[in-house]
Amino acid sequence: MQYYVSLLITFLSLFVSTYGASCQSPRHSSSGYSTQDGFFHYKTTYIMEFALQCANNYEHNSQFFAVVSGRVYQLSVSEETAKYQVSWLLEHTESSSQTFDVVVLDEDKLAEYKKAVQSGAENPLSGVEPLFTAQYYHPGVSKKTPLSSEGVCLLIAVAAVYYALNFKQELAKRD
């Protein structure tokens, strides 16, 4: 009898610890940044930062993951600010003006997502309930040179004036 009681207590403690190990009713705020200069950078970098609050005062010791355009990225957490961050890179040709859906999953939901991907589901995220989804708008990449045409014309004009003044001084020295 004592064996069954201890087994029941063990099972209940595992159930309670497992139930409390996920973020309940998450509230989030997000901010993002992306490089927009295609002249100085080889690829476009995207960074999203999340502040996450859970109704059950969930501690920040579990792993969270983000799914962006079908690719899975692990979120890192800052010890100082307790904010989560994810970053990814894309080629400039893939970085046109667009809105990214950043789907945040915990470890259990990531396992469901991977199972859906392996089974060949057309939209693997449709059967998975994420913690939350944040959107980031990227305005596109500019490939302008750092010098404008007006700046180049100004440099040519200054060089022409400098050359004309030097030429005038040389002529004055000969007389």
TORPA-4810 file (N, C-alpha, C, O; in nm, 3 decimals):
<nodes>
NODE_1_0.082_-0.119_0.000_0.000_0.000_0.000_0.087_0.126_0.000_0.059_0.223_-0.071_M
NODE_2_0.192_0.123_0.081_0.281_0.238_0.089_0.350_0.264_-0.046_0.378_0.378_-0.081_Q
NODE_3_0.375_0.158_-0.120_0.435_0.170_-0.252_0.343_0.249_-0.346_0.389_0.336_-0.420_Y
NODE_4_0.214_0.219_-0.343_0.119_0.288_-0.430_0.103_0.436_-0.393_0.085_0.521_-0.480_Y
NODE_5_0.109_0.465_-0.264_0.099_0.605_-0.220_0.220_0.684_-0.268_0.206_0.795_-0.319_V
NODE_6_0.340_0.625_-0.252_0.460_0.695_-0.297_0.461_0.710_-0.449_0.507_0.812_-0.501_S
NODE_7_0.409_0.609_-0.520_0.400_0.617_-0.665_0.301_0.727_-0.706_0.328_0.801_-0.801_L
NODE_8_0.189_0.739_-0.636_0.090_0.842_-0.665_0.147_0.981_-0.638_0.125_1.073_-0.716_L
NODE_9_0.220_0.997_-0.528_0.281_1.127_-0.494_0.385_1.163_-0.600_0.391_1.279_-0.643_I
NODE_10_0.464_1.068_-0.644_0.564_1.094_-0.747_0.497_1.136_-0.878_0.540_1.232_-0.942_T
NODE_11_0.392_1.065_-0.916_0.321_1.098_-1.039_0.259_1.237_-1.031_0.269_1.315_-1.126_F
NODE_12_0.195_1.269_-0.920_0.134_1.400_-0.904_0.237_1.513_-0.905_0.213_1.619_-0.962_L
NODE_13_0.351_1.491_-0.841_0.455_1.595_-0.840_0.512_1.615_-0.980_0.542_1.728_-1.019_S
NODE_14_0.527_1.507_-1.056_0.574_1.521_-1.194_0.471_1.594_-1.279_0.507_1.677_-1.362_L
NODE_15_0.342_1.565_-1.258_0.237_1.631_-1.333_0.233_1.780_-1.301_0.222_1.862_-1.391_F
NODE_16_0.243_1.815_-1.174_0.238_1.955_-1.133_0.360_2.030_-1.186_0.348_2.143_-1.233_V
NODE_17_0.478_1.968_-1.178_0.599_2.037_-1.227_0.597_2.051_-1.378_0.646_2.150_-1.432_S
NODE_18_0.541_1.952_-1.448_0.530_1.962_-1.593_0.428_2.068_-1.632_0.450_2.143_-1.727_T
NODE_19_0.317_2.074_-1.561_0.214_2.173_-1.593_0.266_2.314_-1.569_0.231_2.405_-1.644_Y
NODE_20_0.346_2.334_-1.467_0.398_2.466_-1.435_0.521_2.503_-1.515_0.574_2.613_-1.498_G
NODE_21_0.568_2.413_-1.603_0.692_2.437_-1.675_0.670_2.506_-1.809_0.762_2.518_-1.889_A
NODE_22_0.548_2.553_-1.833_0.526_2.625_-1.957_0.466_2.761_-1.925_0.408_2.783_-1.819_S
NODE_23_0.480_2.848_-2.018_0.432_2.985_-2.001_0.282_2.988_-2.024_0.234_2.956_-2.133_C
NODE_24_0.208_3.025_-1.921_0.062_3.031_-1.930_0.017_3.174_-1.964_0.066_3.269_-1.903_Q
NODE_25_-0.073_3.190_-2.057_-0.129_3.319_-2.099_-0.020_3.423_-2.124_-0.015_3.525_-2.055_S
NODE_26_0.067_3.398_-2.221_0.179_3.492_-2.244_0.132_3.627_-2.296_0.042_3.636_-2.380_P
NODE_27_0.194_3.732_-2.246_0.179_3.868_-2.298_0.317_3.912_-2.344_0.416_3.888_-2.275_R
NODE_28_0.322_3.976_-2.458_0.454_4.013_-2.512_0.450_4.152_-2.572_0.344_4.205_-2.608_H
NODE_29_0.567_4.209_-2.581_0.589_4.330_-2.661_0.717_4.305_-2.740_0.808_4.237_-2.693_S
NODE_30_0.722_4.360_-2.858_0.837_4.331_-2.943_0.885_4.457_-3.013_0.809_4.552_-3.034_S
NODE_31_1.011_4.454_-3.048_1.070_4.559_-3.130_1.171_4.492_-3.222_1.218_4.382_-3.194_S
NODE_32_1.203_4.559_-3.332_1.291_4.496_-3.428_1.379_4.595_-3.500_1.357_4.716_-3.495_G
NODE_33_1.480_4.540_-3.566_1.575_4.619_-3.644_1.621_4.534_-3.762_1.634_4.412_-3.750_Y
NODE_34_1.646_4.598_-3.873_1.706_4.529_-3.987_1.796_4.626_-4.062_1.771_4.746_-4.066_S
NODE_35_1.902_4.571_-4.120_1.990_4.654_-4.202_1.919_4.684_-4.333_1.850_4.597_-4.388_T
NODE_36_1.935_4.804_-4.382_1.868_4.844_-4.505_1.968_4.890_-4.611_1.928_4.926_-4.722_Q
NODE_37_2.095_4.891_-4.577_2.198_4.938_-4.669_2.262_4.819_-4.739_2.337_4.744_-4.677_D
NODE_38_2.233_4.804_-4.865_2.289_4.693_-4.942_2.426_4.722_-4.996_2.490_4.632_-5.049_G
NODE_39_2.475_4.845_-4.984_2.605_4.880_-5.038_2.718_4.834_-4.946_2.818_4.780_-4.993_F
NODE_40_2.702_4.855_-4.814_2.808_4.823_-4.719_2.796_4.684_-4.656_2.891_4.637_-4.593_F
NODE_41_2.682_4.617_-4.671_2.661_4.488_-4.607_2.647_4.378_-4.711_2.593_4.400_-4.820_H
NODE_42_2.697_4.259_-4.677_2.688_4.145_-4.768_2.550_4.080_-4.764_2.501_4.030_-4.865_Y
NODE_43_2.489_4.080_-4.645_2.357_4.021_-4.627_2.273_4.115_-4.541_2.325_4.205_-4.476_K
NODE_44_2.143_4.092_-4.542_2.052_4.171_-4.458_2.036_4.100_-4.325_2.007_3.980_-4.320_T
NODE_45_2.055_4.174_-4.217_2.044_4.119_-4.082_1.913_4.168_-4.019_1.878_4.285_-4.029_T
NODE_46_1.844_4.075_-3.956_1.719_4.106_-3.886_1.736_4.071_-3.739_1.794_3.967_-3.706_Y
NODE_47_1.687_4.156_-3.650_1.692_4.130_-3.506_1.555_4.165_-3.448_1.504_4.275_-3.470_I
NODE_48_1.497_4.073_-3.374_1.371_4.097_-3.302_1.396_4.073_-3.154_1.462_3.977_-3.115_M
NODE_49_1.343_4.162_-3.071_1.357_4.151_-2.926_1.217_4.146_-2.865_1.128_4.222_-2.904_E
NODE_50_1.199_4.055_-2.769_1.069_4.034_-2.707_1.079_4.048_-2.556_1.172_3.997_-2.494_F
NODE_51_0.982_4.118_-2.498_0.961_4.115_-2.353_0.843_4.021_-2.332_0.738_4.038_-2.394_A
NODE_52_0.859_3.922_-2.246_0.758_3.819_-2.228_0.715_3.812_-2.083_0.799_3.804_-1.993_L
NODE_53_0.583_3.816_-2.059_0.528_3.799_-1.926_0.430_3.683_-1.929_0.347_3.673_-2.020_Q
NODE_54_0.441_3.596_-1.829_0.352_3.482_-1.819_0.262_3.499_-1.698_0.303_3.555_-1.596_C
NODE_55_0.139_3.449_-1.708_0.043_3.461_-1.598_0.086_3.380_-1.476_0.050_3.413_-1.363_A
NODE_56_0.164_3.275_-1.499_0.206_3.189_-1.388_0.346_3.223_-1.338_0.411_3.138_-1.277_N
NODE_57_0.394_3.346_-1.361_0.527_3.391_-1.317_0.635_3.291_-1.357_0.720_3.251_-1.277_N
NODE_58_0.630_3.253_-1.479_0.722_3.155_-1.536_0.865_3.206_-1.531_0.891_3.322_-1.565_Y
NODE_59_0.957_3.122_-1.487_1.098_3.161_-1.480_1.163_3.145_-1.617_1.121_3.061_-1.698_E
NODE_60_1.263_3.225_-1.643_1.328_3.228_-1.775_1.442_3.127_-1.785_1.555_3.164_-1.816_H
NODE_61_1.411_3.000_-1.760_1.517_2.900_-1.771_1.486_2.795_-1.877_1.559_2.697_-1.889_N
NODE_62_1.381_2.814_-1.953_1.346_2.721_-2.059_1.384_2.781_-2.193_1.408_2.901_-2.206_S
NODE_63_1.391_2.695_-2.291_1.427_2.738_-2.426_1.302_2.774_-2.505_1.200_2.705_-2.498_Q
NODE_64_1.311_2.883_-2.580_1.207_2.921_-2.674_1.269_2.926_-2.813_1.389_2.948_-2.829_F
NODE_65_1.184_2.906_-2.913_1.229_2.902_-3.050_1.139_2.989_-3.136_1.021_3.008_-3.104_F
NODE_66_1.194_3.041_-3.245_1.116_3.121_-3.339_1.120_3.054_-3.475_1.224_3.004_-3.518_A
NODE_67_1.007_3.053_-3.540_0.997_3.003_-3.677_0.971_3.124_-3.766_0.869_3.191_-3.754_V
NODE_68_1.066_3.149_-3.856_1.056_3.262_-3.947_1.073_3.208_-4.089_1.179_3.154_-4.123_V
NODE_69_0.972_3.222_-4.170_0.975_3.176_-4.310_1.016_3.029_-4.319_1.091_2.990_-4.409_S
NODE_70_0.966_2.948_-4.227_0.994_2.804_-4.230_1.127_2.763_-4.169_1.158_2.644_-4.165_G
NODE_71_1.205_2.857_-4.122_1.334_2.824_-4.059_1.322_2.841_-3.908_1.256_2.933_-3.860_R
NODE_72_1.385_2.751_-3.833_1.377_2.752_-3.687_1.504_2.817_-3.631_1.615_2.782_-3.669_V
NODE_73_1.484_2.911_-3.538_1.594_2.980_-3.471_1.571_2.973_-3.320_1.458_2.982_-3.273_Y
NODE_74_1.679_2.958_-3.246_1.668_2.956_-3.100_1.674_3.098_-3.046_1.757_3.178_-3.089_Q
NODE_75_1.587_3.129_-2.951_1.587_3.261_-2.888_1.691_3.263_-2.778_1.706_3.166_-2.703_L
NODE_76_1.762_3.372_-2.767_1.856_3.391_-2.656_1.790_3.486_-2.558_1.702_3.564_-2.595_S
NODE_77_1.832_3.479_-2.433_1.774_3.564_-2.330_1.885_3.646_-2.265_1.993_3.594_-2.237_V
NODE_78_1.857_3.772_-2.243_1.953_3.860_-2.177_1.938_3.845_-2.026_1.826_3.855_-1.974_S
NODE_79_2.046_3.822_-1.957_2.042_3.808_-1.811_2.007_3.941_-1.745_1.945_3.943_-1.639_E
NODE_80_2.047_4.052_-1.806_2.025_4.183_-1.745_1.882_4.235_-1.763_1.824_4.290_-1.670_E
NODE_81_1.827_4.216_-1.883_1.695_4.273_-1.911_1.584_4.169_-1.912_1.466_4.206_-1.915_T
NODE_82_1.618_4.042_-1.911_1.521_3.931_-1.919_1.439_3.939_-2.048_1.325_3.892_-2.050_A
NODE_83_1.494_3.996_-2.153_1.427_4.002_-2.283_1.486_3.895_-2.373_1.604_3.862_-2.366_K
NODE_84_1.401_3.842_-2.457_1.443_3.740_-2.553_1.476_3.807_-2.685_1.422_3.912_-2.719_Y
NODE_85_1.566_3.744_-2.761_1.611_3.802_-2.886_1.635_3.690_-2.987_1.686_3.584_-2.953_Q
NODE_86_1.598_3.717_-3.111_1.625_3.625_-3.221_1.680_3.707_-3.337_1.637_3.820_-3.360_V
NODE_87_1.775_3.650_-3.409_1.831_3.719_-3.525_1.847_3.619_-3.638_1.866_3.499_-3.616_S
NODE_88_1.839_3.670_-3.762_1.858_3.586_-3.878_1.911_3.671_-3.992_1.901_3.794_-3.990_W
NODE_89_1.970_3.604_-4.091_2.029_3.670_-4.207_1.960_3.622_-4.334_1.919_3.507_-4.344_L
NODE_90_1.948_3.711_-4.430_1.898_3.675_-4.562_1.983_3.744_-4.668_2.041_3.851_-4.643_L
NODE_91_1.990_3.684_-4.783_2.058_3.747_-4.895_1.979_3.872_-4.935_1.858_3.880_-4.911_E
NODE_92_2.046_3.968_-4.994_1.978_4.091_-5.036_1.867_4.062_-5.137_1.765_4.132_-5.139_H
NODE_93_1.886_3.961_-5.221_1.784_3.929_-5.321_1.655_3.879_-5.254_1.547_3.890_-5.313_T
NODE_94_1.663_3.824_-5.134_1.546_3.775_-5.060_1.490_3.880_-4.965_1.391_3.854_-4.896_E
NODE_95_1.551_3.998_-4.960_1.516_4.099_-4.860_1.440_4.216_-4.919_1.473_4.332_-4.892_S
NODE_96_1.340_4.187_-4.998_1.258_4.295_-5.051_1.164_4.346_-4.941_1.164_4.293_-4.830_S
NODE_97_1.087_4.445_-4.971_0.992_4.501_-4.876_0.889_4.394_-4.842_0.816_4.347_-4.929_S
NODE_98_0.882_4.355_-4.712_0.791_4.249_-4.672_0.769_4.251_-4.521_0.844_4.315_-4.446_Q
NODE_99_0.666_4.180_-4.477_0.636_4.164_-4.336_0.666_4.020_-4.296_0.617_3.927_-4.359_T
NODE_100_0.746_4.003_-4.193_0.782_3.870_-4.144_0.692_3.833_-4.026_0.671_3.915_-3.936_F
NODE_101_0.641_3.711_-4.026_0.571_3.656_-3.910_0.673_3.577_-3.829_0.729_3.478_-3.878_D
NODE_102_0.698_3.621_-3.706_0.791_3.553_-3.617_0.706_3.475_-3.517_0.646_3.533_-3.427_V
NODE_103_0.700_3.342_-3.534_0.616_3.255_-3.452_0.703_3.198_-3.341_0.802_3.130_-3.368_V
NODE_104_0.667_3.226_-3.216_0.747_3.184_-3.100_0.684_3.060_-3.039_0.564_3.057_-3.009_V
NODE_105_0.767_2.956_-3.022_0.724_2.827_-2.969_0.809_2.788_-2.849_0.925_2.827_-2.838_L
NODE_106_0.750_2.709_-2.758_0.831_2.649_-2.652_0.880_2.513_-2.701_0.857_2.477_-2.817_D
NODE_107_0.948_2.438_-2.616_1.008_2.311_-2.659_0.904_2.208_-2.702_0.925_2.136_-2.799_E
NODE_108_0.792_2.202_-2.631_0.688_2.105_-2.666_0.624_2.138_-2.800_0.602_2.050_-2.882_D
NODE_109_0.595_2.264_-2.822_0.534_2.307_-2.948_0.631_2.292_-3.065_0.590_2.265_-3.178_K
NODE_110_0.762_2.310_-3.037_0.862_2.289_-3.141_0.864_2.143_-3.184_0.878_2.112_-3.302_L
NODE_111_0.851_2.051_-3.087_0.846_1.909_-3.121_0.725_1.879_-3.209_0.736_1.801_-3.303_A
NODE_112_0.610_1.940_-3.179_0.492_1.923_-3.264_0.516_1.978_-3.404_0.477_1.917_-3.504_E
NODE_113_0.581_2.093_-3.411_0.611_2.154_-3.541_0.704_2.064_-3.623_0.679_2.042_-3.741_Y
NODE_114_0.809_2.013_-3.560_0.904_1.927_-3.631_0.835_1.798_-3.678_0.864_1.748_-3.787_K
NODE_115_0.744_1.745_-3.597_0.671_1.625_-3.636_0.584_1.655_-3.758_0.574_1.572_-3.849_K
NODE_116_0.521_1.772_-3.761_0.438_1.810_-3.875_0.523_1.829_-4.001_0.480_1.794_-4.111_A
NODE_117_0.645_1.885_-3.985_0.735_1.902_-4.100_0.778_1.766_-4.153_0.780_1.746_-4.275_V
NODE_118_0.811_1.674_-4.064_0.855_1.540_-4.106_0.744_1.462_-4.174_0.769_1.380_-4.263_Q
NODE_119_0.620_1.486_-4.131_0.509_1.414_-4.192_0.471_1.472_-4.328_0.388_1.415_-4.399_S
NODE_120_0.533_1.585_-4.365_0.509_1.644_-4.496_0.387_1.733_-4.502_0.329_1.751_-4.609_G
NODE_121_0.348_1.789_-4.390_0.232_1.878_-4.388_0.257_2.001_-4.476_0.368_2.054_-4.479_A
NODE_122_0.154_2.044_-4.546_0.167_2.159_-4.635_0.195_2.287_-4.556_0.281_2.367_-4.595_E
NODE_123_0.124_2.306_-4.446_0.147_2.420_-4.357_0.168_2.366_-4.216_0.072_2.350_-4.141_N
NODE_124_0.294_2.336_-4.178_0.318_2.271_-4.050_0.278_2.354_-3.929_0.254_2.298_-3.822_P
NODE_125_0.271_2.486_-3.942_0.234_2.570_-3.827_0.084_2.573_-3.802_0.040_2.618_-3.697_L
NODE_126_0.004_2.524_-3.897_-0.141_2.532_-3.880_-0.190_2.445_-3.765_-0.290_2.479_-3.703_S
NODE_127_-0.124_2.335_-3.735_-0.166_2.247_-3.628_-0.098_2.273_-3.496_-0.118_2.199_-3.399_G
NODE_128_-0.016_2.378_-3.489_0.059_2.408_-3.367_0.012_2.541_-3.311_0.004_2.640_-3.383_V
NODE_129_-0.020_2.542_-3.183_-0.062_2.666_-3.115_0.063_2.735_-3.060_0.121_2.686_-2.963_E
NODE_130_0.106_2.847_-3.118_0.228_2.914_-3.071_0.203_2.989_-2.940_0.089_3.016_-2.903_P
NODE_131_0.313_3.023_-2.872_0.299_3.111_-2.756_0.245_3.246_-2.802_0.152_3.300_-2.742_L
NODE_132_0.304_3.300_-2.907_0.256_3.422_-2.969_0.323_3.437_-3.105_0.421_3.369_-3.135_F
NODE_133_0.269_3.526_-3.184_0.325_3.559_-3.314_0.346_3.709_-3.320_0.254_3.786_-3.293_T
NODE_134_0.466_3.750_-3.354_0.498_3.892_-3.370_0.528_3.918_-3.517_0.576_3.829_-3.588_A
NODE_135_0.499_4.037_-3.560_0.526_4.073_-3.699_0.632_4.182_-3.704_0.637_4.272_-3.619_Q
NODE_136_0.718_4.171_-3.806_0.818_4.275_-3.829_0.813_4.317_-3.975_0.820_4.233_-4.065_Y
NODE_137_0.799_4.447_-3.999_0.798_4.500_-4.135_0.937_4.547_-4.173_0.997_4.630_-4.105_Y
NODE_138_0.988_4.492_-4.283_1.118_4.533_-4.337_1.092_4.614_-4.463_1.031_4.564_-4.557_H
NODE_139_1.137_4.742_-4.467_1.106_4.828_-4.582_1.182_4.795_-4.710_1.150_4.850_-4.815_P
NODE_140_1.279_4.708_-4.703_1.357_4.674_-4.822_1.501_4.718_-4.809_1.540_4.782_-4.711_G
NODE_141_1.580_4.684_-4.909_1.724_4.713_-4.909_1.755_4.817_-5.015_1.706_4.809_-5.127_V
NODE_142_1.836_4.915_-4.978_1.878_5.018_-5.070_2.021_4.989_-5.113_2.106_4.959_-5.030_S
NODE_143_2.047_4.997_-5.241_2.183_4.971_-5.292_2.248_5.097_-5.346_2.328_5.091_-5.439_K
NODE_144_2.213_5.211_-5.289_2.270_5.337_-5.333_2.417_5.345_-5.291_2.458_5.288_-5.190_K
NODE_145_2.494_5.415_-5.370_2.633_5.440_-5.333_2.636_5.549_-5.226_2.542_5.628_-5.218_T
NODE_146_2.741_5.554_-5.146_2.745_5.654_-5.040_2.761_5.797_-5.090_2.733_5.891_-5.016_P
NODE_147_2.806_5.815_-5.214_2.820_5.949_-5.272_2.706_5.977_-5.368_2.675_5.895_-5.454_L
NODE_148_2.645_6.092_-5.353_2.539_6.131_-5.445_2.602_6.195_-5.568_2.720_6.230_-5.568_S
NODE_149_2.522_6.210_-5.672_2.574_6.273_-5.794_2.610_6.420_-5.768_2.703_6.473_-5.829_S
NODE_150_2.535_6.485_-5.678_2.566_6.624_-5.644_2.703_6.634_-5.575_2.778_6.728_-5.600_E
NODE_151_2.732_6.538_-5.491_2.861_6.537_-5.422_2.977_6.517_-5.518_3.081_6.582_-5.505_G
NODE_152_2.959_6.430_-5.614_3.064_6.406_-5.714_3.084_6.531_-5.799_3.198_6.568_-5.827_V
NODE_153_2.977_6.597_-5.839_2.989_6.722_-5.918_3.060_6.830_-5.837_3.142_6.904_-5.891_C
NODE_154_3.030_6.840_-5.710_3.095_6.938_-5.624_3.246_6.911_-5.615_3.325_7.004_-5.622_L
NODE_155_3.285_6.785_-5.600_3.427_6.751_-5.595_3.498_6.786_-5.726_3.611_6.835_-5.725_L
NODE_156_3.433_6.759_-5.838_3.492_6.793_-5.968_3.505_6.944_-5.983_3.607_6.993_-6.034_I
NODE_157_3.406_7.019_-5.939_3.411_7.166_-5.947_3.523_7.221_-5.860_3.594_7.312_-5.902_A
NODE_158_3.539_7.169_-5.739_3.646_7.215_-5.650_3.782_7.183_-5.711_3.873_7.265_-5.705_V
NODE_159_3.796_7.064_-5.769_3.923_7.028_-5.833_3.951_7.120_-5.953_4.066_7.159_-5.974_A
NODE_160_3.849_7.155_-6.030_3.868_7.243_-6.146_3.909_7.383_-6.101_3.997_7.443_-6.163_A
NODE_161_3.848_7.436_-5.996_3.884_7.569_-5.943_4.027_7.566_-5.891_4.104_7.658_-5.916_V
NODE_162_4.063_7.460_-5.819_4.198_7.447_-5.765_4.301_7.444_-5.881_4.403_7.512_-5.876_Y
NODE_163_4.271_7.365_-5.983_4.362_7.356_-6.097_4.371_7.491_-6.169_4.481_7.531_-6.209_Y
NODE_164_4.261_7.563_-6.185_4.262_7.694_-6.253_4.342_7.796_-6.173_4.418_7.873_-6.232_A
NODE_165_4.328_7.798_-6.039_4.405_7.892_-5.957_4.554_7.861_-5.962_4.636_7.952_-5.969_L
NODE_166_4.588_7.733_-5.957_4.731_7.696_-5.967_4.787_7.733_-6.104_4.901_7.781_-6.113_N
NODE_167_4.710_7.713_-6.209_4.755_7.748_-6.343_4.774_7.899_-6.356_4.868_7.945_-6.421_F
NODE_168_4.683_7.977_-6.294_4.693_8.122_-6.297_4.820_8.168_-6.224_4.887_8.260_-6.271_K
NODE_169_4.853_8.105_-6.111_4.975_8.142_-6.037_5.099_8.108_-6.117_5.197_8.183_-6.115_Q
NODE_170_5.098_7.996_-6.188_5.212_7.960_-6.272_5.233_8.062_-6.384_5.346_8.098_-6.416_E
NODE_171_5.126_8.108_-6.443_5.136_8.210_-6.547_5.188_8.342_-6.491_5.266_8.412_-6.556_L
NODE_172_5.144_8.377_-6.370_5.189_8.502_-6.307_5.337_8.494_-6.274_5.405_8.596_-6.282_A
NODE_173_5.390_8.381_-6.238_5.532_8.367_-6.206_5.619_8.382_-6.331_5.732_8.430_-6.321_K
NODE_174_5.571_8.343_-6.447_5.648_8.350_-6.570_5.663_8.495_-6.617_5.762_8.528_-6.681_R
NODE_175_5.568_8.579_-6.588_5.575_8.719_-6.635_5.667_8.799_-6.555_5.684_8.918_-6.581_D
</nodes>
